[in-house]
Structures are given as C-alpha cells and as structure tokens.
Amino acid sequence: MLFSPGSDAIDKDALVLHAKYHGKLEIRSKFPLKNKHDLSLAYTPGVAEVCREIAKDKNLAYRYTMKANTIAIVTDGSAVLGLGNIGGYAAIPVMEGKAILFKEFAGIDAFPICFENYETDFTDQIRNIAPVFGGINLEDIAAPKCFEVEDALQEIGIPVMHDDQHGTAVVVLAALINACKVTGKKFEDLNIVICGAGAAGYAITRLLKCIGYDPNVCTTVHEIIVCDTHGTIFRGREGLYKNKYKFIIAEETNHMALAGTLADAMTGADVFVGVSAPGIVNEEMVRLMNKNAIVFAMANPVPEIWPDMARNGGAAVIGTGRSDFPNQINNVLAFPGIFRGALDARATRITDDMKIAAAHAIADYVPKPQRDRILPNILDKEVTRVVAAAVAKAAETCGCSREI
C-alpha cells in the first residue's frame, strides 16, 4: 500500500491530529450498561450460556459475537507504504488508517495487529488469533514473504487476502477491461509489459495471464513480459532459481524469451503497467508501443511517467495511483467490497472467482467509459455495495459460503 508524502503543512497537521486523538480508533460498546440486569446479560452470569452454545458449535460465533463483522489488519512492518522496513510500531498509524477505510466504506470493524519481529515467521501466530476475526487482511508485508504467508493461511476457515497483491490486481483488471472499450483493443489480444515483480506485479501478472486461475472464469491476455531491476524476466535467466515466484513468472510469460531492457519489452506492446519506480519511462519508450497504447503508471508519489509525457508519446488511456490525475487506480475500490461480500457470505476463503467478480463489478459500474474515466471515483461508496454483492454471489456459487 503506497501513499504520497504530503506538504510540510499536511505533515505537521497530521502529527497534531494523531497526537490530539491518540490515534484514529477506539472501541465502543453496542450495549448500554445502565443497571445490574444489563451487566448480567452482557457479562456474568448470562454470558456463560452464550459461551456454552458456541462451545457446542463454533460457527455460532458468527451469530453471537463480533466475529461476523470484524477484520484483522495484520502486518510485520516490513514494507510499509513508501517507507520500507520500519517495523510494527511505526506501522500502527497506517493500519489504523486502513481500519477507518474499512469502517467508512464497508461498515466493517477492523483492528490493527502489528508484529514487531518481522524476521520471525508469524504464520502460526496469525492462525492462532483467527477465532475472533471474520477475515484477515494482510498488509505491507515484503515480498516474497507476503506470498508465503498468504498461501500458508488459505485453509484456516476464514478469508485471508494480501491486499497489496490482490486488491491492486483487481482494480488493474477493471481498468484494463474499460480501457479496451475506449481504445477498441481486444482484451485477449493484448501484449502487456509489467514493470515490477514484487507483490503487486506478481499478482497482476497472475490475474491477467490466469496463472493458477480456473480458465472457465478467467480470460487471459495474449502475452505478458515482466521486468525487474535486471531487465526482462525470461526462462533460463541466471539466478531465477533463488526466487520461486520470479521462476513462475518466467515459466508462464515472455514465451519468446526476450532478453533486454524495459524499452526493449515495450516495443510493440499494447499496455504498460508500472508498479515499480519513479521516472523510468520516457516519451520515446511510449512511442515504441502500439497505436492507442494504454499506460498505467502507478508508482507513488512520482509515477513511472507523468501523464502529459505519456500523452505526448501517443498513449490513448493513462492511469496513475494519484488522486490529482484522471483514472486513479487505487485498491480502495476493491478491498472494502471484497471483504464486505466475503463477510456477508460467511465465506471460508477469498477465491479467484470472487476476485474476478469484483473486477467486473468495478468495471461495469462505469457504463460508458471514456479515456479520462475508466474507473469509478474512489470516494463513491456505492461501489463497495456493488462489489460486495458480486463477491457474495460468487462465494455462494463456488460453494465457499456458509449458513449460520
């Protein structure tokens, strides 16, 4: 999850606000304690009967406790926004911010769980806190650890999703669907360059190339070439065996085994997707792309290429991660609705079907896409409701919902 640094005034105001309120979250009782009878119902002796019922059927925790509407936002502080490995303590303000987004957009109660010892495998620790939560949102965990942790937690009986991966990928897919409508390009014919092979880049690649996805629900683009700091990723590149996720990319993409630079990869491409570093693309590189090129430059705060430069290079549709340009590609369009739908369905996990359903719901929310409006406004809370409905329906269809 990336944020742009603010101005000096914004930075100072943010410090004042956080100091004034001692953070952004608090816990409030849903039930007033006005007399002894109220206390007897909320706590002892009445609460014992509720505990006995749950002991007989743990799924009743969804009926009788906060579990049905509560998400844990879990981080080890190893890849926090643009600050890198700053640890669990320093990650708290970001996780609090994510929690209020969950509440504001989806009505979900979310709570930060920040681990300080980022070098420790904390998968078992997350598994052990799962009973109280209806879902786990993994946040700001460095690659490749983020992949390993998410994979290891898929069978714990509640939805677990690393938002930096899948929330971003879902919104990119939605943006690409509508960009194709604007440019007249066919999705299945697209040749795409993805710059960045970390959490977001890997997830975007998997989704757009249907790597590990059910082909009955996933449509693959024609070809993808992924670039990292060493250039293009291709089968046989030296050192790939050290990172199994880049090895997977090499096996499933760049079938011509193009070895070269980012500029080499962009030659003849239809789409550029950047989740990497500022200023690494110029106008001439965009001119190397096919006519009516699509450019999603999402590095924050400075994109891989500024929109006016991309336009001068011939790009027809341009998106960034910033709010001050058209077509903001931001995972807030996805994660509140995905988790809302998963909770509503009492889902046991977040499936690929649910992610794809979310992407199409976001794309369909814009009935007549234009080159400067391929995605909904991120502040439009109705998007969350639409995405949640699509995700809940997909959960029921794939058989991973439960009735309580």
N, C-alpha and C positions, 0 to 999 in steps of 0.2 A: 504494500500500500504506500503510495507516494504522495507527498504534499509539497506545494511550492513554499519556499520561505517567504515570510511576509516583509513588509516595510518595517523600519525601526519603530514607527508608531504602533503598528499591529503587534509587533513582538512585545513591546512594553505593556500594551493594553492586555495582551493575553496573560502575561505574568501577573498583572493586577487582578484580573478576573479569577484566575486559578487560586491565587492567594486569598482573595475575599471569600470564596465559597469552599476552600479546601477541596478542590476537585469539582467534578461535574455530576457526581452520582450520590444518591442517598437511598436508604431503604425505608419504606413506609408501610404501616400495617393496613391491610384491606378490611380489617375487622376492628371496630372500636371496643376498647376495654373500659366500660363505664361502671361495672359492678362485679360482684363476685360470680354471678351467673355467667357473665361474659368470659371471665377468667377461667371458669370451669369448662366452658366449651372450647376455648382456644388452647388451653393448656390442661393441666391435670385437674380432675381425673378424666374428662371427656376425651382428650386426645388419645388416650390409650386404646379406645375402641377403633379409632381410625388406624392406628398402628397395627392392631390385630388384623384388620381387614387387608391391609397392604401386605402383611406377612403371609397371608394365605394366597395372595395374587399380586405380585409386584407391579403388574400393569395398572393396578388401581391407583398407583402413584400419579398417573395422568389425571385421574378424576379428583383426587383429594388433596393434591399438593401443587406447588408452584412449577413442578416439572413440565407440565403441559405447555408452558409459555416462557420457558427460560433457556437461554443460550449461554454457554461459557465461551468467552473470547480468550483463547489460550495463545501465549507467546513465550519464547525463550529470550526475546530481546536481541536476537542475532542479526536481524535485517530490518530495522525499524525505519520506516519511511525513507528519507534520503540520508539518514544519519548512520546507517550501518549497524555494527555490533555494539550497542550501548547498554545492553543488559536489561534485566527485568524491572528494576526500579525506575529507570529512565523511560521505560516503555509504558508505564501506567497512564500518563496523560493521553497517549494515542489510543489505548484500549478503552479508556473512559469515553473518548470521543466516538469511537466505533459503537460503544454501547448506547449512546444517546441517538445515534443514527438508527440503530435497530428500533429504539423506542419511538422515535419521531416518525419514521416511515412505515413501520410494520407493527407497532404496538407490542413488540417483543421485549421482555425483560432480559437484559444481558448483563453479564458481570465479568470484569477482567480477572483472569488468572495468569499472573506473570511469574515465570520461573526465573530465578537469578543465575543458576549454574547452567549456562547454555551449553556447556560441553557434555553434560550428562544426558544420556538417553532417557527422556522423560515420558516415553510412551506408556509405560506401566503406571506412572503417576496420573496421567490423563485418564487412563482406563479406570482407575480407582476412584476418581471424582465423578464419573459419569452418572451414578444413580440419581443425583439431584437435578440433572440437566436434561432438557429435551433434545439438545443438539450441541455440537462442538464446532465453533468457528476458529480454525487455526489461522493465525495472523502473524505476519512479519517474522517468519522463520526462514533462515537462509537455505538456499539450495546447496547440495541435494538432500539435506536432512529433511526439508519440508515434504519431499516426495515419500521418503521412507516412513516418516511418522504418519502421514495420511494413509498410506497403504496398510500400515500395521493396525490401524484403528477402524477399518471398514466393517468389522464383524462384531462391534460392541453393542449393537442393537439400537443405536440412535444415529441420526445423520451427523457425519463428520465431513467438513469441507474446508480446504485451504483456499480462502477467498482470493488471495493474491494470484493464485493459479486460475481457478475455475470461474470466479466472478469476472475477471478480466477477459477470459476466453469467451464467455457467453456474450458479453457486450460487443466484443470484436466480431463475433459471428453475426450478431444482429445488425451491426453497422455495415458489414460486408454484404449481407443479403440486400439491404436497401441501397447501397452504393451500386450494386449491379443493376438495380431497377433504374437508377439515374443514368448510368453510362451505357446501358444496353448490353453489357457483358453477361455471359452465361456463367453461373457460379461453378459448374462442373468443368468449365474450360479454363479456369483461372490458373495462371502461373504466379506464384506468390514468393516474395522474399521476406523472411522474418529475421530481423536483426536483434539478437539477444537470445541466449539459450538457457536463461535462468528459469525461475518458477513460472513466470507469465509466458515466456517464449515457448517453453516446453508444452504447457497446457494448450496454448493457442495452436501449436503445431499438431498436437494430438487430435484436437477437435476438428480442425479444418481438413486434416488428412484421414480422419476416422481411425486413428491408431488405437486399437483396443475397443472401439465402439461397435455396436451392433449395426451392420450395414443396412438393416431394414429400417433404421431410424436416422441414420447419419449419411449425409451426402458429402462425398469427398471432392475436393478441388483437384485439378489436373496434376499439378506439381508444386512442391514447396522446396525452396533452398533456404536453409538456416545458416546464419553467420554468427560467429562469436568473435572474440578479440583476435583470434588467429586466422580469420577468414572463413571460407565456406566449410561446412561440415559435410564430409562425404565418407563413404565406406572405404576403409583402408587408411584413413588419415592417421598419422602417427600419434600415439598417446590416447586414443579414444577409449581403450580398454580400461582406463583409470576412472572413467565416469560412465556408468552403465546407461544413464539417461541420454547422454550425447551419443552413445553407441546405438541406442534405439532409434534416435533421430537419423543417424547415418544409414541404418538399415532400411528405413521407411521413406526417406526423402532423397532428393538430389540423385535421381536414378541415372543421370548421365555422368555422375561423379565429377562435376565441375570443381576444379581446384583453383581458387583465386580469391580476389578481394570482394568487398561488398559491391563495388562498382561493376565488377565482372558479373556478379549474381543478378544485379538489377537490369542488366542489358536484356531487353526483350520481355521484361516482367510486366504483368498487369497490375500487381499490387505490391506495395511496400508496407510492412508492419514493423514499427520500431518500438522496442521495449528495452532500450539499451542506454545510450549516452548522448549528451547534447552535441549538436552541430556536426555530426559525422556525415551528413548527406548535403550535397550542394545541387544547384540548378542543373548543372551538366549531367549529373547522375540521374536526375529525374527525366531529362531529355532522352536518356538511353532506354527508358521504359516504353512500353507500347502506348499507342494513342489512347486518350481518355484514361490515363493512369489514375489509380486510387492510392492515396498516400495517408497512412495513419501513423503519425509521428508522435509517440506517446511518452517520451522521456519528459520528466518534470524536474525542475521548473522550466528548463530550456529544452525544447523538442529537438529531435534529430535534424529537422529542417523547419524553418519558420514558414507559416502558411503562404505568405506573399512570395517567397522564394520558390516554394513548390508550385504555386500557380504560374509563376514566370517560366518554370521548367516544363509546363504543359500538363500538370495534374488537373484532372477534372473534378475530383472529390477529395477533400482534405479533412482529416480529423486530427485532434490533439487530445492531450489529457487536461488541457487548461480550460477554465471557465470563461476566459475573456476572448475566446475564438468560437466560431460555429463548430458544431459536431463534437461536443465534448464526450470523449469515450471514457466513462467512469464507472467503476464497478458498483457504485451506489444504485445504479439502475437494475442491478441483478440480485445482490446478496440479500436485501431485506425481503424481497418477494420469494426468493428460493427458500429461505428458512421459514418464512410465514407459511408457505404452501406445505413444506415438509412437516411443520408442527401441526398444521390443521389436519393433515392426513395421518398423523401419528406415525410417520414414516420410520422405518428401521435404518434407512440409509438414503443418501442422495445419489440417484443413479444417473447414468449417462442420458437416459430418456428424459429425465427431469431437467437436466441442464439444457438439452436441445429444445425442449418445450419452452423453457424460459427465454431462450434466444429468439425463437419465433414469435413469442408473445410480445417481446420488446420491439421487434421489427414491425409486426403487424399493427402496433399502436400508432405508427406513423402511416396513415393510409395512402398518402401521396408524397413520397419522399422527394426532396429537392436537394440540389448539390450542397446547400448550406443547412439542410435539416434532414439528416438521415436517421437521427435518434430523437427520442423524447427529451424534454427538459428534465434534468436530473432532480429538480425540485417538485416535479409533478407526482404527488403521492398516489394518484390513481394508477400509475404504472405498477406500483407494488401490489395493488389488489389484482390487477390483470395477470401479472406474473405468478402470484400466489395461486390463483385459480387454475392456471395452466399446469403448474408444478404439482398441485394436489391431484388433479385429474391424471397426470402421468404416473404418479405414485400408485394410485388405485389400479390403473391399467397394467402396470408391471408387477403388481402383487406384493409391493413392499409397504403397504399401508396396514394399519391395524385398527380394529374397532374396540372401543372401551365401553 
